[in-house]
Amino acid sequence: MSEITVTKANFESEVIGSDIPVLVDFWASWCGPCQMLAPIVAEIAGEYDGRIKVCKINVDEEDELAVRFGINSIPTLMVFKGGKAVATSVGYKQKEQITEMFK
């Protein structure tokens, strides 16, 4: 499964209502660390297909979601299980550090 672009319109169904854990990447196109993290997040999406869902939220386009989850710095990664945020990571991380968040 590829990454899913999440907006205010589909957040509830894609993230909160998901029956599998969801890794949400809060990012922006002008953010250097976000661009460095993007290929890692894409790799995780392919590698964990069917076991986790990977969603991307552009904070410039979806500022309401960024405010809702207190996103002050990007990239921020959040893991949701059962509709609740269970782990958060701010800044660039290695793949192993990210996958530990949802194990």
MODELLER restraints for C-alpha pairs under 7 A, 6 or more apart:
rsr = mdl.restraints
at = mdl.atoms
rsr.add(forms.Gaussian(group=physical.xy_distance, feature=features.Distance(at['CA:1:A'], at['CA:45:A']), mean=6.30, stdev=0.5))
rsr.add(forms.Gaussian(group=physical.xy_distance, feature=features.Distance(at['CA:1:A'], at['CA:46:A']), mean=5.94, stdev=0.5))
rsr.add(forms.Gaussian(group=physical.xy_distance, feature=features.Distance(at['CA:1:A'], at['CA:49:A']), mean=5.24, stdev=0.5))
rsr.add(forms.Gaussian(group=physical.xy_distance, feature=features.Distance(at['CA:2:A'], at['CA:45:A']), mean=5.87, stdev=0.5))
rsr.add(forms.Gaussian(group=physical.xy_distance, feature=features.Distance(at['CA:2:A'], at['CA:46:A']), mean=6.47, stdev=0.5))
rsr.add(forms.Gaussian(group=physical.xy_distance, feature=features.Distance(at['CA:3:A'], at['CA:42:A']), mean=6.66, stdev=0.5))
rsr.add(forms.Gaussian(group=physical.xy_distance, feature=features.Distance(at['CA:3:A'], at['CA:45:A']), mean=6.20, stdev=0.5))
rsr.add(forms.Gaussian(group=physical.xy_distance, feature=features.Distance(at['CA:3:A'], at['CA:54:A']), mean=5.09, stdev=0.5))
rsr.add(forms.Gaussian(group=physical.xy_distance, feature=features.Distance(at['CA:3:A'], at['CA:55:A']), mean=5.39, stdev=0.5))
rsr.add(forms.Gaussian(group=physical.xy_distance, feature=features.Distance(at['CA:3:A'], at['CA:56:A']), mean=6.74, stdev=0.5))
rsr.add(forms.Gaussian(group=physical.xy_distance, feature=features.Distance(at['CA:4:A'], at['CA:54:A']), mean=6.30, stdev=0.5))
rsr.add(forms.Gaussian(group=physical.xy_distance, feature=features.Distance(at['CA:4:A'], at['CA:55:A']), mean=4.59, stdev=0.5))
rsr.add(forms.Gaussian(group=physical.xy_distance, feature=features.Distance(at['CA:4:A'], at['CA:56:A']), mean=6.13, stdev=0.5))
rsr.add(forms.Gaussian(group=physical.xy_distance, feature=features.Distance(at['CA:5:A'], at['CA:55:A']), mean=5.77, stdev=0.5))
rsr.add(forms.Gaussian(group=physical.xy_distance, feature=features.Distance(at['CA:5:A'], at['CA:56:A']), mean=5.02, stdev=0.5))
rsr.add(forms.Gaussian(group=physical.xy_distance, feature=features.Distance(at['CA:5:A'], at['CA:57:A']), mean=6.23, stdev=0.5))
rsr.add(forms.Gaussian(group=physical.xy_distance, feature=features.Distance(at['CA:6:A'], at['CA:55:A']), mean=6.14, stdev=0.5))
rsr.add(forms.Gaussian(group=physical.xy_distance, feature=features.Distance(at['CA:6:A'], at['CA:56:A']), mean=5.87, stdev=0.5))
rsr.add(forms.Gaussian(group=physical.xy_distance, feature=features.Distance(at['CA:6:A'], at['CA:57:A']), mean=5.36, stdev=0.5))
rsr.add(forms.Gaussian(group=physical.xy_distance, feature=features.Distance(at['CA:7:A'], at['CA:57:A']), mean=6.67, stdev=0.5))
rsr.add(forms.Gaussian(group=physical.xy_distance, feature=features.Distance(at['CA:7:A'], at['CA:62:A']), mean=6.25, stdev=0.5))
rsr.add(forms.Gaussian(group=physical.xy_distance, feature=features.Distance(at['CA:8:A'], at['CA:62:A']), mean=6.70, stdev=0.5))
rsr.add(forms.Gaussian(group=physical.xy_distance, feature=features.Distance(at['CA:8:A'], at['CA:65:A']), mean=6.69, stdev=0.5))
rsr.add(forms.Gaussian(group=physical.xy_distance, feature=features.Distance(at['CA:15:A'], at['CA:22:A']), mean=6.20, stdev=0.5))
rsr.add(forms.Gaussian(group=physical.xy_distance, feature=features.Distance(at['CA:15:A'], at['CA:83:A']), mean=6.70, stdev=0.5))
rsr.add(forms.Gaussian(group=physical.xy_distance, feature=features.Distance(at['CA:16:A'], at['CA:82:A']), mean=6.96, stdev=0.5))
rsr.add(forms.Gaussian(group=physical.xy_distance, feature=features.Distance(at['CA:16:A'], at['CA:83:A']), mean=3.94, stdev=0.5))
rsr.add(forms.Gaussian(group=physical.xy_distance, feature=features.Distance(at['CA:17:A'], at['CA:83:A']), mean=6.10, stdev=0.5))
rsr.add(forms.Gaussian(group=physical.xy_distance, feature=features.Distance(at['CA:19:A'], at['CA:82:A']), mean=6.91, stdev=0.5))
rsr.add(forms.Gaussian(group=physical.xy_distance, feature=features.Distance(at['CA:20:A'], at['CA:51:A']), mean=6.44, stdev=0.5))
rsr.add(forms.Gaussian(group=physical.xy_distance, feature=features.Distance(at['CA:20:A'], at['CA:52:A']), mean=5.66, stdev=0.5))
rsr.add(forms.Gaussian(group=physical.xy_distance, feature=features.Distance(at['CA:20:A'], at['CA:53:A']), mean=6.81, stdev=0.5))
rsr.add(forms.Gaussian(group=physical.xy_distance, feature=features.Distance(at['CA:20:A'], at['CA:81:A']), mean=6.94, stdev=0.5))
rsr.add(forms.Gaussian(group=physical.xy_distance, feature=features.Distance(at['CA:21:A'], at['CA:52:A']), mean=5.00, stdev=0.5))
rsr.add(forms.Gaussian(group=physical.xy_distance, feature=features.Distance(at['CA:21:A'], at['CA:53:A']), mean=6.30, stdev=0.5))
rsr.add(forms.Gaussian(group=physical.xy_distance, feature=features.Distance(at['CA:21:A'], at['CA:79:A']), mean=6.82, stdev=0.5))
rsr.add(forms.Gaussian(group=physical.xy_distance, feature=features.Distance(at['CA:21:A'], at['CA:80:A']), mean=5.66, stdev=0.5))
rsr.add(forms.Gaussian(group=physical.xy_distance, feature=features.Distance(at['CA:21:A'], at['CA:81:A']), mean=4.75, stdev=0.5))
rsr.add(forms.Gaussian(group=physical.xy_distance, feature=features.Distance(at['CA:22:A'], at['CA:52:A']), mean=5.56, stdev=0.5))
rsr.add(forms.Gaussian(group=physical.xy_distance, feature=features.Distance(at['CA:22:A'], at['CA:53:A']), mean=4.63, stdev=0.5))
rsr.add(forms.Gaussian(group=physical.xy_distance, feature=features.Distance(at['CA:22:A'], at['CA:54:A']), mean=5.76, stdev=0.5))
rsr.add(forms.Gaussian(group=physical.xy_distance, feature=features.Distance(at['CA:22:A'], at['CA:79:A']), mean=5.51, stdev=0.5))
rsr.add(forms.Gaussian(group=physical.xy_distance, feature=features.Distance(at['CA:22:A'], at['CA:80:A']), mean=5.05, stdev=0.5))
rsr.add(forms.Gaussian(group=physical.xy_distance, feature=features.Distance(at['CA:22:A'], at['CA:81:A']), mean=6.61, stdev=0.5))
rsr.add(forms.Gaussian(group=physical.xy_distance, feature=features.Distance(at['CA:23:A'], at['CA:53:A']), mean=6.16, stdev=0.5))
rsr.add(forms.Gaussian(group=physical.xy_distance, feature=features.Distance(at['CA:23:A'], at['CA:54:A']), mean=4.83, stdev=0.5))
rsr.add(forms.Gaussian(group=physical.xy_distance, feature=features.Distance(at['CA:23:A'], at['CA:55:A']), mean=6.14, stdev=0.5))
rsr.add(forms.Gaussian(group=physical.xy_distance, feature=features.Distance(at['CA:23:A'], at['CA:77:A']), mean=6.78, stdev=0.5))
rsr.add(forms.Gaussian(group=physical.xy_distance, feature=features.Distance(at['CA:23:A'], at['CA:78:A']), mean=5.78, stdev=0.5))
rsr.add(forms.Gaussian(group=physical.xy_distance, feature=features.Distance(at['CA:23:A'], at['CA:79:A']), mean=4.59, stdev=0.5))
rsr.add(forms.Gaussian(group=physical.xy_distance, feature=features.Distance(at['CA:23:A'], at['CA:80:A']), mean=6.58, stdev=0.5))
rsr.add(forms.Gaussian(group=physical.xy_distance, feature=features.Distance(at['CA:24:A'], at['CA:54:A']), mean=6.01, stdev=0.5))
rsr.add(forms.Gaussian(group=physical.xy_distance, feature=features.Distance(at['CA:24:A'], at['CA:55:A']), mean=4.74, stdev=0.5))
rsr.add(forms.Gaussian(group=physical.xy_distance, feature=features.Distance(at['CA:24:A'], at['CA:56:A']), mean=5.64, stdev=0.5))
rsr.add(forms.Gaussian(group=physical.xy_distance, feature=features.Distance(at['CA:24:A'], at['CA:77:A']), mean=5.54, stdev=0.5))
rsr.add(forms.Gaussian(group=physical.xy_distance, feature=features.Distance(at['CA:24:A'], at['CA:78:A']), mean=5.13, stdev=0.5))
rsr.add(forms.Gaussian(group=physical.xy_distance, feature=features.Distance(at['CA:24:A'], at['CA:79:A']), mean=6.22, stdev=0.5))
rsr.add(forms.Gaussian(group=physical.xy_distance, feature=features.Distance(at['CA:25:A'], at['CA:55:A']), mean=6.18, stdev=0.5))
rsr.add(forms.Gaussian(group=physical.xy_distance, feature=features.Distance(at['CA:25:A'], at['CA:56:A']), mean=4.67, stdev=0.5))
rsr.add(forms.Gaussian(group=physical.xy_distance, feature=features.Distance(at['CA:25:A'], at['CA:57:A']), mean=6.03, stdev=0.5))
rsr.add(forms.Gaussian(group=physical.xy_distance, feature=features.Distance(at['CA:25:A'], at['CA:75:A']), mean=6.89, stdev=0.5))
rsr.add(forms.Gaussian(group=physical.xy_distance, feature=features.Distance(at['CA:25:A'], at['CA:76:A']), mean=6.04, stdev=0.5))
rsr.add(forms.Gaussian(group=physical.xy_distance, feature=features.Distance(at['CA:25:A'], at['CA:77:A']), mean=4.71, stdev=0.5))
rsr.add(forms.Gaussian(group=physical.xy_distance, feature=features.Distance(at['CA:25:A'], at['CA:78:A']), mean=6.74, stdev=0.5))
rsr.add(forms.Gaussian(group=physical.xy_distance, feature=features.Distance(at['CA:26:A'], at['CA:56:A']), mean=6.05, stdev=0.5))
rsr.add(forms.Gaussian(group=physical.xy_distance, feature=features.Distance(at['CA:26:A'], at['CA:57:A']), mean=4.83, stdev=0.5))
rsr.add(forms.Gaussian(group=physical.xy_distance, feature=features.Distance(at['CA:26:A'], at['CA:58:A']), mean=5.98, stdev=0.5))
rsr.add(forms.Gaussian(group=physical.xy_distance, feature=features.Distance(at['CA:26:A'], at['CA:59:A']), mean=6.17, stdev=0.5))
rsr.add(forms.Gaussian(group=physical.xy_distance, feature=features.Distance(at['CA:26:A'], at['CA:74:A']), mean=6.45, stdev=0.5))
rsr.add(forms.Gaussian(group=physical.xy_distance, feature=features.Distance(at['CA:26:A'], at['CA:75:A']), mean=5.69, stdev=0.5))
rsr.add(forms.Gaussian(group=physical.xy_distance, feature=features.Distance(at['CA:26:A'], at['CA:76:A']), mean=5.18, stdev=0.5))
rsr.add(forms.Gaussian(group=physical.xy_distance, feature=features.Distance(at['CA:26:A'], at['CA:77:A']), mean=6.22, stdev=0.5))
rsr.add(forms.Gaussian(group=physical.xy_distance, feature=features.Distance(at['CA:27:A'], at['CA:34:A']), mean=5.73, stdev=0.5))
rsr.add(forms.Gaussian(group=physical.xy_distance, feature=features.Distance(at['CA:27:A'], at['CA:57:A']), mean=6.23, stdev=0.5))
rsr.add(forms.Gaussian(group=physical.xy_distance, feature=features.Distance(at['CA:27:A'], at['CA:58:A']), mean=5.11, stdev=0.5))
rsr.add(forms.Gaussian(group=physical.xy_distance, feature=features.Distance(at['CA:27:A'], at['CA:59:A']), mean=5.88, stdev=0.5))
rsr.add(forms.Gaussian(group=physical.xy_distance, feature=features.Distance(at['CA:27:A'], at['CA:74:A']), mean=5.72, stdev=0.5))
rsr.add(forms.Gaussian(group=physical.xy_distance, feature=features.Distance(at['CA:27:A'], at['CA:75:A']), mean=5.10, stdev=0.5))
rsr.add(forms.Gaussian(group=physical.xy_distance, feature=features.Distance(at['CA:28:A'], at['CA:34:A']), mean=6.76, stdev=0.5))
rsr.add(forms.Gaussian(group=physical.xy_distance, feature=features.Distance(at['CA:28:A'], at['CA:58:A']), mean=5.24, stdev=0.5))
rsr.add(forms.Gaussian(group=physical.xy_distance, feature=features.Distance(at['CA:28:A'], at['CA:59:A']), mean=5.88, stdev=0.5))
rsr.add(forms.Gaussian(group=physical.xy_distance, feature=features.Distance(at['CA:28:A'], at['CA:60:A']), mean=6.31, stdev=0.5))
rsr.add(forms.Gaussian(group=physical.xy_distance, feature=features.Distance(at['CA:33:A'], at['CA:75:A']), mean=6.69, stdev=0.5))
rsr.add(forms.Gaussian(group=physical.xy_distance, feature=features.Distance(at['CA:33:A'], at['CA:92:A']), mean=5.79, stdev=0.5))
rsr.add(forms.Gaussian(group=physical.xy_distance, feature=features.Distance(at['CA:34:A'], at['CA:74:A']), mean=6.90, stdev=0.5))
rsr.add(forms.Gaussian(group=physical.xy_distance, feature=features.Distance(at['CA:34:A'], at['CA:75:A']), mean=5.23, stdev=0.5))
rsr.add(forms.Gaussian(group=physical.xy_distance, feature=features.Distance(at['CA:37:A'], at['CA:92:A']), mean=6.18, stdev=0.5))
rsr.add(forms.Gaussian(group=physical.xy_distance, feature=features.Distance(at['CA:40:A'], at['CA:95:A']), mean=6.15, stdev=0.5))
rsr.add(forms.Gaussian(group=physical.xy_distance, feature=features.Distance(at['CA:45:A'], at['CA:53:A']), mean=6.91, stdev=0.5))
rsr.add(forms.Gaussian(group=physical.xy_distance, feature=features.Distance(at['CA:45:A'], at['CA:54:A']), mean=5.59, stdev=0.5))
rsr.add(forms.Gaussian(group=physical.xy_distance, feature=features.Distance(at['CA:59:A'], at['CA:66:A']), mean=5.79, stdev=0.5))
rsr.add(forms.Gaussian(group=physical.xy_distance, feature=features.Distance(at['CA:73:A'], at['CA:90:A']), mean=6.80, stdev=0.5))
rsr.add(forms.Gaussian(group=physical.xy_distance, feature=features.Distance(at['CA:74:A'], at['CA:90:A']), mean=6.54, stdev=0.5))
rsr.add(forms.Gaussian(group=physical.xy_distance, feature=features.Distance(at['CA:74:A'], at['CA:91:A']), mean=6.15, stdev=0.5))
rsr.add(forms.Gaussian(group=physical.xy_distance, feature=features.Distance(at['CA:75:A'], at['CA:90:A']), mean=5.98, stdev=0.5))
rsr.add(forms.Gaussian(group=physical.xy_distance, feature=features.Distance(at['CA:75:A'], at['CA:91:A']), mean=5.14, stdev=0.5))
rsr.add(forms.Gaussian(group=physical.xy_distance, feature=features.Distance(at['CA:75:A'], at['CA:92:A']), mean=6.65, stdev=0.5))
rsr.add(forms.Gaussian(group=physical.xy_distance, feature=features.Distance(at['CA:76:A'], at['CA:89:A']), mean=5.65, stdev=0.5))
rsr.add(forms.Gaussian(group=physical.xy_distance, feature=features.Distance(at['CA:76:A'], at['CA:90:A']), mean=4.39, stdev=0.5))
rsr.add(forms.Gaussian(group=physical.xy_distance, feature=features.Distance(at['CA:76:A'], at['CA:91:A']), mean=6.11, stdev=0.5))
rsr.add(forms.Gaussian(group=physical.xy_distance, feature=features.Distance(at['CA:77:A'], at['CA:88:A']), mean=5.65, stdev=0.5))
rsr.add(forms.Gaussian(group=physical.xy_distance, feature=features.Distance(at['CA:77:A'], at['CA:89:A']), mean=5.10, stdev=0.5))
rsr.add(forms.Gaussian(group=physical.xy_distance, feature=features.Distance(at['CA:77:A'], at['CA:90:A']), mean=6.38, stdev=0.5))
rsr.add(forms.Gaussian(group=physical.xy_distance, feature=features.Distance(at['CA:78:A'], at['CA:85:A']), mean=6.48, stdev=0.5))
rsr.add(forms.Gaussian(group=physical.xy_distance, feature=features.Distance(at['CA:78:A'], at['CA:87:A']), mean=5.56, stdev=0.5))
rsr.add(forms.Gaussian(group=physical.xy_distance, feature=features.Distance(at['CA:78:A'], at['CA:88:A']), mean=4.43, stdev=0.5))
rsr.add(forms.Gaussian(group=physical.xy_distance, feature=features.Distance(at['CA:78:A'], at['CA:89:A']), mean=6.45, stdev=0.5))
rsr.add(forms.Gaussian(group=physical.xy_distance, feature=features.Distance(at['CA:79:A'], at['CA:85:A']), mean=5.67, stdev=0.5))
rsr.add(forms.Gaussian(group=physical.xy_distance, feature=features.Distance(at['CA:79:A'], at['CA:86:A']), mean=5.73, stdev=0.5))
rsr.add(forms.Gaussian(group=physical.xy_distance, feature=features.Distance(at['CA:79:A'], at['CA:87:A']), mean=5.13, stdev=0.5))
rsr.add(forms.Gaussian(group=physical.xy_distance, feature=features.Distance(at['CA:79:A'], at['CA:88:A']), mean=6.53, stdev=0.5))
rsr.add(forms.Gaussian(group=physical.xy_distance, feature=features.Distance(at['CA:79:A'], at['CA:101:A']), mean=6.91, stdev=0.5))
rsr.add(forms.Gaussian(group=physical.xy_distance, feature=features.Distance(at['CA:79:A'], at['CA:102:A']), mean=6.50, stdev=0.5))
rsr.add(forms.Gaussian(group=physical.xy_distance, feature=features.Distance(at['CA:80:A'], at['CA:86:A']), mean=5.66, stdev=0.5))
rsr.add(forms.Gaussian(group=physical.xy_distance, feature=features.Distance(at['CA:87:A'], at['CA:101:A']), mean=6.17, stdev=0.5))
